[in-house]
């Protein structure tokens, strides 16, 4: 997939957006970039999202690649290195933030990204699962009680 960005799109980037893209190009995470710039990670993500939208790139890595192609005049063949390949180098600075499909399910269920309908759906599904577990536990306890009663006999009547 070869993507060409017009020069005006690159020139519309702010200095802060370019700085964030440069650090993503060097494979820093949002948290690492935030520490380096003295800001919070959410501000880094906002800068990167703004730059990504201006450049028409689907991901922050693609936006950084486009910025680097313009800034350094380099083209990068093939896909970026996988996280596993990067971690084998024992260099935490070079680790790229995983894409959504590489993250565990809990990391993808960010309440800000799934919206109110998604949160409501998750609550209902969670409640249904808990109810099913409770019903299975009650049925199992009833079966256990019946089994114990057949082995040990009926419970004794309380003495008054």
C-alpha positions as CSV (number, residue, x, y, z in Angstrom):
1,X,0.0,0.0,0.0
2,X,1.7,3.1,-1.2
3,X,0.3,6.3,0.2
4,X,1.3,9.7,-1.0
5,X,0.6,12.8,1.1
6,X,0.4,16.2,-0.4
7,X,2.9,18.7,0.7
8,X,0.2,21.0,2.1
9,X,-1.0,18.2,4.4
10,X,2.4,17.8,5.9
11,X,2.9,21.6,6.2
12,X,-0.4,21.9,8.2
13,X,1.1,19.8,11.0
14,X,2.0,21.8,14.1
15,X,5.5,21.7,15.6
16,X,4.1,19.7,18.6
17,X,2.4,17.2,16.2
18,X,5.7,16.8,14.3
19,X,7.6,16.3,17.5
20,X,5.2,13.5,18.6
21,X,5.4,11.9,15.2
22,X,9.2,12.0,15.3
23,X,9.1,10.2,18.7
24,X,6.6,7.6,17.4
25,X,8.9,7.1,14.4
26,X,11.7,6.3,16.9
27,X,9.2,3.7,18.4
28,X,8.4,5.4,21.7
29,X,5.1,4.7,23.4
30,X,2.6,7.5,24.4
31,X,3.7,7.1,28.0
32,X,7.4,7.4,27.0
33,X,6.7,10.4,24.8
34,X,4.7,12.1,27.6
35,X,7.5,11.6,30.1
36,X,10.0,13.0,27.6
37,X,7.8,16.1,26.8
38,X,6.6,16.7,30.3
39,X,2.9,16.2,29.4
40,X,0.3,13.6,30.1
41,X,-0.2,10.6,27.7
42,X,-3.7,11.7,26.7
43,X,-2.2,15.0,25.3
44,X,0.3,12.9,23.3
45,X,-2.6,10.8,21.9
46,X,-4.5,14.0,21.0
47,X,-1.5,15.3,19.1
48,X,-1.0,12.1,17.3
49,X,-4.7,11.7,16.4
50,X,-4.8,15.2,15.0
51,X,-1.7,14.6,12.9
52,X,-3.1,11.2,11.8
53,X,-6.3,12.9,10.6
54,X,-4.5,15.7,8.8
55,X,-2.3,13.2,7.0
56,X,-5.2,10.8,6.3
57,X,-3.3,7.9,7.9
58,X,-5.1,4.9,9.4
59,X,-2.7,4.5,12.3
60,X,-0.2,6.5,14.3
61,X,2.6,4.3,12.9
62,X,1.5,5.1,9.4
63,X,1.3,8.8,10.2
64,X,4.9,8.7,11.6
65,X,6.0,6.8,8.5
66,X,4.5,9.4,6.2
67,X,6.1,12.2,8.3
68,X,9.5,10.5,8.1
69,X,9.2,10.0,4.4
70,X,8.6,13.7,3.9
71,X,11.1,14.8,6.6
72,X,14.0,12.4,6.0
73,X,13.1,11.5,2.4
74,X,13.1,7.8,3.3
75,X,10.7,5.1,2.1
76,X,10.2,2.0,4.3
77,X,9.6,-1.3,2.6
78,X,7.3,-3.8,4.1
79,X,5.3,-3.8,7.4
80,X,6.8,-2.5,10.7
81,X,8.6,-4.9,13.0
82,X,6.3,-6.9,15.3
83,X,6.3,-6.2,19.0
84,X,7.9,-9.7,19.7
85,X,10.8,-8.9,17.4
86,X,11.4,-5.6,19.0
87,X,11.3,-7.0,22.6
88,X,13.9,-9.6,21.7
89,X,16.4,-6.8,21.2
90,X,16.2,-6.0,25.0
91,X,15.7,-2.3,24.0
92,X,12.5,-1.0,25.8
93,X,12.8,2.4,24.0
94,X,12.4,0.7,20.6
95,X,9.2,-1.1,21.5
96,X,6.2,-0.1,19.3
97,X,2.8,0.3,20.8
98,X,0.8,-2.8,19.8
99,X,-2.1,-2.4,17.4
100,X,-5.7,-3.0,18.7
101,X,-5.7,-6.6,17.4
102,X,-2.5,-7.3,19.4
103,X,-3.8,-6.0,22.7
104,X,-5.6,-8.2,25.2
105,X,-9.4,-7.8,25.3
106,X,-9.3,-5.7,28.5
107,X,-7.1,-3.2,26.9
108,X,-9.4,-2.8,23.9
109,X,-12.5,-2.3,26.1
110,X,-11.7,1.3,26.8
111,X,-14.9,3.0,28.0
112,X,-14.1,6.2,26.0
113,X,-13.9,4.1,22.8
114,X,-16.9,1.9,23.1
115,X,-19.5,4.6,24.0
116,X,-22.6,4.5,26.2
117,X,-24.4,1.8,24.2
118,X,-21.4,-0.5,24.3
119,X,-21.0,0.1,28.1
120,X,-24.7,-0.8,28.6
121,X,-24.3,-3.9,26.5
122,X,-21.3,-5.0,28.5
123,X,-23.1,-4.4,31.8
124,X,-26.1,-6.5,30.6
125,X,-23.9,-9.3,29.3
126,X,-21.9,-9.3,32.6
127,X,-25.2,-9.5,34.6
128,X,-26.5,-12.4,32.4
129,X,-23.2,-14.3,32.9
130,X,-23.3,-13.8,36.7
131,X,-27.0,-14.9,36.8
132,X,-26.1,-18.0,34.8
133,X,-23.3,-18.8,37.2
134,X,-25.6,-18.3,40.1
135,X,-28.2,-20.7,38.7
136,X,-25.6,-23.4,37.9
137,X,-24.3,-23.1,41.5
138,X,-27.8,-23.4,42.9
139,X,-28.6,-26.4,40.8
140,X,-25.3,-28.0,41.8
141,X,-25.9,-27.3,45.4
142,X,-29.4,-28.9,45.2
143,X,-27.9,-32.0,43.5
144,X,-25.3,-32.2,46.2
145,X,-27.9,-31.9,48.9
146,X,-29.9,-34.7,47.3
147,X,-26.8,-36.9,47.0
148,X,-25.9,-36.3,50.6
149,X,-29.4,-37.0,51.7
150,X,-29.4,-40.4,49.9
151,X,-26.1,-41.4,51.4
152,X,-26.5,-40.1,54.9
153,X,-30.3,-40.2,55.2
154,X,-32.8,-37.4,55.9
155,X,-31.8,-34.7,58.4
156,X,-32.8,-35.3,62.0
157,X,-35.7,-33.5,63.4
158,X,-34.6,-30.8,65.9
159,X,-35.1,-31.7,69.5
160,X,-37.5,-29.4,71.4
